[in-house]
Amino acid sequence: MLSFNLLSTDVRGKARAGVIRTDRGEIETPIFMPVGTVGTVKGVLGPVLTDDIKAQIILGNTYHLFLRPGNDVIQKAGGLHQFMNWKRPILTDSGGFQVFSLADNRKLSEEGVTFRSHIDGGKHFFSPENVVDTQRIIGSDIMMALDECPPGDADYQYAHKSLQLTQNWLKRGHAHFKKTNPLYGKHQAWFPIVQGAGYPDLRRSAARCVTDLGAEGNAIGGLSVGEPTDLMYEMIEVTNEVLPEDKPRYLMGVGTPANILEAIDRGVDMFDCVMPTRNGRNGMLFTSEGIINIKNKKWEHDYSPVDPNGTSWVDRYYSKAYLRHLFVSRELLGPQIASIHNLAFYLWLVKTAREKIIAGNFASWKSKMVQNVAQRI
C-alpha cells in the first residue's frame, strides 16, 4: 500500500517534510520527479538518474506511452519498470493534458474524449475507465485520473462546465480503479486532480470533491498554464486549505526553482516539470546563484567548473568554456551535460528544502534562495 508519514512542518508556514512509502521504495518529500515522458528522461541514462542525480521517482505519460510503444509492447515486457529496467517508483500522468494540448480534433463528452494522434492522425478514445486500464498495463506505482485542463484564461462559465465534467470523470475513474487489480504484483495508487482554473470557489469545490474520494494522495492541476504567478500561488493556498494534511499533495507541471520553493512554502509535497531538461537542451543552467545561459560569449574563456556548488559529477568534471563549446558546435554531449546538471540541481533544491524544514529554518533560507535562483548571471 501507499502511505504518507508527515514528519515535520515549518514553524513559520505550511512547508512539510514527509515520507511516501510504496512497494518499490520510499520517497522523501518534498520531492521533484524527473519527467520521463516516453519511458526515458531525455538524454539521461538510468544509472545516472539513480546514482548521480539521486532521483527517487520518475514520471511517465499515459498518452505518449499509449501511442508509442503501445499497451501490447509494454504488457508483454511485464510493465514499464521491466521495459526500461527501472527499479524505483514511477508516477504516470493520465494523458489528459496532452490530449488537450497536443492532439487534434478533440471532442469532449460525458463518456470521455475522442482525439487524433499528433503522430499519425489516428483516431483514439480515452475514458476515465480505459485510462485506468492503460495505467494498470504500464504498472506505475502512482496513476493519475483523467481530467480536463482548462486554459489559464478560461472564463468562469467554461471553467465551471469543465470542472463538472472532470468531477464526473473522477468518480467514474475511482470506481473503476477500485474494481480492478494490479497486473504485476505491486500496489498501485490512484490520485484524483483538483481543477477549477483561477476561481477560488471552483477550486474549493473541486478540492472537497477530491477529498471525499478518500484516495491515497491528491493532485493540483491546471496551474502554470498561462495565468499570472500570483494567481497560481493563491490557487495553491486555496486548494491546500481544503485538501487533507495526511495525504501527499502533488502540484502538476510546475515549474521554475522559485515556483517550487513558493509551492513548498504553501504545503505542496511533489513536483514535476520538463523545464530542467527542456531548458537544459537550450543551454540554460539553473544554479543556486542564478541562471546561466551557457551559450553566451562571456563563458568562452571561463575554464572554471560548470557549477562549483553543484552536486553532480558533471559540474566538477567539465568547464563552462568546454560546455559552451559543445553547444556552439551542436554536439549532443552539451545538452546531455546541461540536463544532468539541471536535474541534479532540482533534486538538491528539494532535498535542501526538506533539511531546512526539519531544522526549523526553512522560511529564512527560502526567502534568500528565491531571490538567488531567479537572477541572471
C-alpha positions as CSV (number, residue, x, y, z in Angstrom):
1,M,0.0,0.0,0.0
2,L,1.0,3.6,-0.4
3,S,1.3,5.5,2.9
4,F,2.4,9.0,3.8
5,N,4.0,10.0,7.1
6,L,4.2,13.7,7.9
7,L,7.5,14.2,9.8
8,S,7.8,17.9,10.2
9,T,6.0,21.2,9.4
10,D,7.9,24.5,9.2
11,V,7.3,26.6,12.3
12,R,6.5,29.8,10.2
13,G,4.4,28.4,7.4
14,K,2.9,25.3,5.8
15,A,6.1,23.7,4.3
16,R,6.1,20.0,5.1
17,A,8.7,17.2,5.2
18,G,7.4,13.6,5.0
19,V,7.9,10.1,3.6
20,I,5.8,8.4,1.0
21,R,6.1,4.6,1.1
22,T,5.4,2.5,-1.9
23,D,6.1,-1.2,-2.8
24,R,9.1,-0.1,-4.8
25,G,10.7,2.1,-2.1
26,E,10.4,5.3,-0.1
27,I,10.2,8.8,-1.4
28,E,11.3,11.6,0.8
29,T,9.2,14.8,0.4
30,P,9.2,17.4,-0.8
31,I,10.4,15.7,-4.0
32,F,10.9,16.6,-7.6
33,M,10.2,13.9,-10.2
34,P,12.3,14.0,-13.4
35,V,10.0,13.7,-16.5
36,G,10.5,10.5,-18.5
37,T,7.6,11.0,-20.9
38,V,8.0,8.0,-23.2
39,G,9.9,5.8,-20.8
40,T,13.1,7.8,-20.7
41,V,14.4,11.0,-19.2
42,K,15.7,12.6,-22.4
43,G,19.4,12.1,-22.8
44,V,20.0,10.7,-19.2
45,L,20.9,7.1,-18.5
46,G,19.1,5.2,-15.7
47,P,22.3,4.7,-13.6
48,V,23.0,8.4,-13.8
49,L,19.5,9.1,-12.6
50,T,19.8,6.8,-9.6
51,D,23.5,7.1,-8.6
52,D,24.3,10.7,-9.5
53,I,21.1,12.7,-9.7
54,K,19.6,10.7,-6.8
55,A,16.1,10.5,-8.4
56,Q,13.7,8.7,-6.1
57,I,10.8,8.6,-8.5
58,I,10.3,9.5,-12.2
59,L,7.3,10.4,-14.2
60,G,5.9,8.8,-17.4
61,N,2.9,9.8,-19.6
62,T,0.0,7.6,-20.4
63,Y,-0.9,9.5,-23.6
64,H,2.6,9.1,-25.1
65,L,3.1,5.5,-23.9
66,F,-0.3,4.5,-25.2
67,L,0.7,5.8,-28.7
68,R,4.3,4.6,-28.6
69,P,5.2,1.8,-28.0
70,G,1.6,0.9,-27.1
71,N,-0.1,-1.2,-24.5
72,D,0.8,-4.5,-26.2
73,V,4.5,-4.0,-26.1
74,I,4.6,-2.7,-22.5
75,Q,2.4,-5.6,-21.3
76,K,4.5,-8.2,-23.0
77,A,7.6,-6.7,-21.4
78,G,6.0,-7.0,-18.0
79,G,5.2,-3.4,-17.4
80,L,7.2,-0.1,-17.8
81,H,9.6,-0.9,-15.0
82,Q,10.7,-4.0,-16.7
83,F,10.7,-2.4,-20.1
84,M,13.1,0.4,-19.1
85,N,14.8,-1.5,-16.3
86,W,13.9,1.0,-13.6
87,K,13.6,-0.4,-10.1
88,R,12.3,2.7,-8.3
89,P,8.7,4.2,-8.2
90,I,7.1,5.7,-11.3
91,L,4.2,8.1,-11.5
92,T,2.2,8.3,-14.7
93,D,0.1,11.3,-15.8
94,S,-3.2,10.2,-17.3
95,G,-2.5,11.9,-20.6
96,G,-5.4,14.3,-20.1
97,F,-3.3,17.4,-20.5
98,Q,-1.6,16.0,-23.6
99,V,-4.9,15.2,-25.2
100,F,-5.9,18.8,-24.8
101,S,-2.6,20.4,-25.7
102,L,-1.2,18.1,-28.5
103,A,-4.0,16.1,-30.0
104,D,-6.0,17.3,-33.0
105,N,-9.8,17.5,-33.3
106,R,-10.6,16.5,-29.8
107,K,-14.3,16.0,-28.9
108,L,-15.4,16.0,-25.3
109,S,-18.4,14.2,-24.0
110,E,-19.6,12.7,-20.7
111,E,-18.2,9.4,-21.9
112,G,-14.7,10.7,-22.4
113,V,-12.6,12.3,-25.2
114,T,-12.1,11.4,-28.8
115,F,-8.9,12.7,-30.3
116,R,-6.5,12.2,-33.2
117,S,-2.8,11.4,-32.5
118,H,-0.3,14.1,-33.0
119,I,2.0,11.4,-34.5
120,D,0.0,9.9,-37.4
121,G,-3.5,11.3,-37.1
122,G,-5.0,8.0,-35.9
123,K,-8.3,8.3,-34.0
124,H,-8.4,7.3,-30.4
125,F,-10.7,7.5,-27.4
126,F,-9.9,8.0,-23.7
127,S,-12.4,7.4,-20.9
128,P,-11.9,7.6,-17.2
129,E,-12.0,3.7,-17.2
130,N,-9.7,2.9,-20.1
131,V,-7.1,5.3,-18.8
132,V,-7.0,3.3,-15.6
133,D,-6.7,0.1,-17.6
134,T,-3.8,1.5,-19.6
135,Q,-2.0,2.6,-16.4
136,R,-2.6,-0.9,-15.0
137,I,-0.7,-2.2,-18.0
138,I,2.0,0.4,-17.6
139,G,2.3,-0.7,-13.9
140,S,3.0,2.7,-12.5
141,D,3.2,3.0,-8.7
142,I,1.0,6.1,-8.8
143,M,-1.5,6.7,-11.6
144,M,-3.5,9.9,-12.3
145,A,-7.1,10.3,-13.0
146,L,-8.4,11.5,-16.4
147,D,-9.3,15.2,-16.2
148,E,-9.8,18.2,-18.5
149,C,-7.3,21.0,-18.0
150,P,-8.9,24.4,-19.0
151,P,-6.6,27.2,-20.2
152,G,-5.3,29.7,-17.8
153,D,-7.5,32.5,-19.2
154,A,-10.7,30.4,-19.2
155,D,-13.8,32.4,-18.3
156,Y,-15.9,31.3,-15.4
157,Q,-18.6,29.6,-17.4
158,Y,-16.1,27.4,-19.3
159,A,-14.2,26.6,-16.1
160,H,-17.4,25.7,-14.3
161,K,-18.6,23.4,-17.0
162,S,-15.1,21.8,-17.4
163,L,-14.9,21.2,-13.7
164,Q,-18.3,19.4,-13.7
165,L,-17.0,17.1,-16.4
166,T,-13.8,16.4,-14.6
167,Q,-15.6,15.6,-11.3
168,N,-17.9,13.2,-13.1
169,W,-14.8,11.6,-14.6
170,L,-13.1,11.4,-11.3
171,K,-15.9,9.5,-9.7
172,R,-16.1,7.0,-12.6
173,G,-12.3,6.6,-12.7
174,H,-12.2,6.0,-8.9
175,A,-14.9,3.4,-9.0
176,H,-13.2,1.6,-11.9
177,F,-9.8,1.7,-10.1
178,K,-11.3,0.0,-7.1
179,K,-12.8,-2.8,-9.2
180,T,-9.5,-3.6,-11.0
181,N,-6.3,-5.1,-9.8
182,P,-2.6,-4.6,-10.5
183,L,-1.1,-6.9,-13.2
184,Y,2.4,-7.3,-11.8
185,G,2.0,-7.9,-8.1
186,K,2.8,-4.4,-6.9
187,H,0.4,-2.0,-5.3
188,Q,-0.8,1.0,-7.4
189,A,-2.2,4.2,-6.1
190,W,-4.7,6.4,-7.9
191,F,-4.6,10.2,-7.4
192,P,-7.5,12.5,-8.4
193,I,-6.9,16.0,-9.6
194,V,-8.2,19.4,-8.5
195,Q,-9.1,21.7,-11.3
196,G,-11.1,25.0,-11.4
197,A,-8.8,27.4,-13.3
198,G,-8.2,30.7,-11.4
199,Y,-11.5,30.8,-9.5
200,P,-11.3,30.2,-5.7
201,D,-14.9,28.9,-5.3
202,L,-14.3,26.3,-8.1
203,R,-11.0,25.3,-6.5
204,R,-12.6,24.8,-3.1
205,S,-15.5,22.8,-4.6
206,A,-13.0,20.7,-6.6
207,A,-10.8,20.1,-3.5
208,R,-13.8,19.0,-1.5
209,C,-14.9,16.6,-4.2
210,V,-11.4,15.1,-4.4
211,T,-11.1,14.8,-0.6
212,D,-14.4,13.0,-0.4
213,L,-13.0,10.3,-2.7
214,G,-10.5,9.3,0.0
215,A,-7.7,8.5,-2.4
216,E,-4.1,7.8,-1.2
217,G,-2.9,11.1,-2.5
218,N,-4.2,14.2,-4.3
219,A,-3.0,16.4,-7.2
220,I,-3.4,20.0,-8.1
221,G,-3.7,20.5,-11.9
222,G,-4.5,23.4,-14.3
223,L,-1.8,25.8,-13.0
224,S,1.2,27.2,-14.7
225,V,-0.9,27.2,-17.9
226,G,-0.7,31.0,-18.7
227,E,-2.2,32.5,-15.5
228,P,-0.3,35.2,-13.5
229,T,2.2,33.7,-11.0
230,D,0.5,35.4,-8.0
231,L,-2.8,33.8,-9.1
232,M,-1.1,30.4,-9.2
233,Y,0.2,30.8,-5.7
234,E,-3.3,31.9,-4.5
235,M,-4.9,28.9,-6.0
236,I,-2.4,26.6,-4.3
237,E,-3.2,28.2,-1.0
238,V,-7.0,28.0,-1.5
239,T,-6.7,24.3,-2.6
240,N,-4.4,23.2,0.3
241,E,-6.8,24.8,2.8
242,V,-9.2,22.0,1.9
243,L,-7.0,19.0,0.9
244,P,-6.3,16.7,3.8
245,E,-3.0,17.1,5.6
246,D,-2.4,13.4,6.0
247,K,-2.2,12.7,2.2
248,P,0.6,13.8,-0.2
249,R,-0.1,16.8,-2.4
250,Y,1.2,16.8,-6.0
251,L,1.4,20.1,-8.0
252,M,1.4,19.0,-11.6
253,G,3.8,20.6,-14.2
254,V,5.3,23.3,-12.0
255,G,7.9,24.8,-12.6
256,T,10.8,27.2,-12.0
257,P,13.0,26.8,-8.9
258,A,11.3,29.8,-7.4
259,N,7.9,28.4,-8.2
260,I,8.8,25.1,-6.4
261,L,10.1,26.9,-3.3
262,E,7.0,29.1,-3.1
263,A,4.7,26.0,-3.5
264,I,6.6,24.1,-0.9
265,D,6.0,27.0,1.4
266,R,2.3,26.6,0.7
267,G,2.2,22.9,1.6
268,V,3.0,21.0,-1.6
269,D,4.9,17.8,-1.5
270,M,5.5,16.6,-5.0
271,F,6.5,18.3,-8.3
272,D,7.3,17.5,-11.9
273,C,8.3,19.7,-14.8
274,V,10.1,19.4,-18.2
275,M,11.9,22.6,-17.5
276,P,15.2,21.2,-16.2
277,T,15.8,19.1,-19.3
278,R,14.0,21.2,-21.9
279,N,15.7,24.4,-20.8
280,G,19.0,22.5,-20.4
281,R,18.8,21.3,-24.0
282,N,18.7,25.0,-24.9
283,G,21.7,25.9,-22.8
284,M,20.0,27.3,-19.7
285,L,21.6,26.2,-16.4
286,F,19.8,26.6,-13.1
287,T,22.2,27.1,-10.1
288,S,22.0,28.2,-6.5
289,E,23.5,31.6,-7.6
290,G,21.2,32.2,-10.5
291,I,20.6,31.3,-14.2
292,I,23.4,30.8,-16.7
293,N,23.0,31.0,-20.5
294,I,26.0,28.8,-21.3
295,K,25.9,29.8,-25.0
296,N,26.8,33.4,-24.1
297,K,30.2,34.5,-25.3
298,K,31.2,35.6,-21.8
299,W,31.8,31.9,-21.0
300,E,34.2,31.3,-24.0
301,H,37.3,31.5,-21.8
302,D,35.9,30.6,-18.5
303,Y,37.7,27.4,-17.5
304,S,36.1,27.1,-14.1
305,P,33.8,24.2,-13.3
306,V,30.3,24.2,-14.7
307,D,29.0,24.8,-11.2
308,P,31.4,24.9,-8.2
309,N,28.4,24.4,-5.9
310,G,26.8,21.7,-8.0
311,T,26.2,18.1,-6.7
312,S,26.6,16.2,-10.0
313,W,29.9,14.9,-11.2
314,V,29.5,16.8,-14.5
315,D,29.6,20.0,-12.5
316,R,33.2,19.4,-11.5
317,Y,34.4,17.3,-14.5
318,Y,33.7,19.9,-17.2
319,S,34.3,23.6,-17.5
320,K,32.0,26.4,-18.6
321,A,34.2,27.0,-21.6
322,Y,34.0,23.4,-22.7
323,L,30.3,23.2,-22.2
324,R,29.8,26.4,-24.2
325,H,32.0,24.9,-27.0
326,L,29.7,21.8,-27.1
327,F,26.6,23.9,-27.5
328,V,28.2,26.2,-30.2
329,S,29.4,23.1,-32.0
330,R,25.9,21.4,-31.6
331,E,27.4,18.4,-30.0
332,L,24.9,16.1,-28.3
333,L,27.0,15.9,-25.2
334,G,26.3,19.6,-24.4
335,P,22.5,19.2,-23.9
336,Q,23.2,15.9,-22.0
337,I,25.6,17.6,-19.5
338,A,23.2,20.5,-19.0
339,S,20.2,18.2,-18.5
340,I,22.1,16.2,-15.9
341,H,23.2,19.4,-14.1
342,N,19.7,20.9,-14.0
343,L,18.1,17.7,-12.7
344,A,20.7,17.3,-10.0
345,F,20.2,21.0,-9.0
346,Y,16.4,20.5,-8.8
347,L,16.9,17.4,-6.6
348,W,19.4,19.3,-4.5
349,L,16.9,22.1,-4.1
350,V,14.1,20.0,-2.7
351,K,16.4,17.9,-0.6
352,T,17.8,21.1,1.0
353,A,14.3,22.5,1.5
354,R,13.5,19.3,3.3
355,E,16.5,19.6,5.6
356,K,15.6,23.2,6.3
357,I,12.0,22.3,7.2
358,I,13.2,19.7,9.6
359,A,15.8,22.1,11.1
360,G,13.2,24.8,11.5
361,N,14.8,27.5,9.4
362,F,13.1,27.0,6.0
363,A,11.5,30.4,5.8
364,S,14.7,32.4,6.1
365,W,16.6,30.1,3.7
366,K,13.7,30.1,1.2
367,S,13.5,33.9,1.1
368,K,17.1,34.2,0.1
369,M,17.1,31.3,-2.3
370,V,14.0,32.6,-4.2
371,Q,16.0,35.7,-5.0
372,N,19.2,33.9,-5.9
373,V,17.7,31.3,-8.3
374,A,15.7,33.9,-10.3
375,Q,18.6,36.2,-11.1
376,R,20.6,36.0,-14.4
377,I,24.3,35.5,-14.1
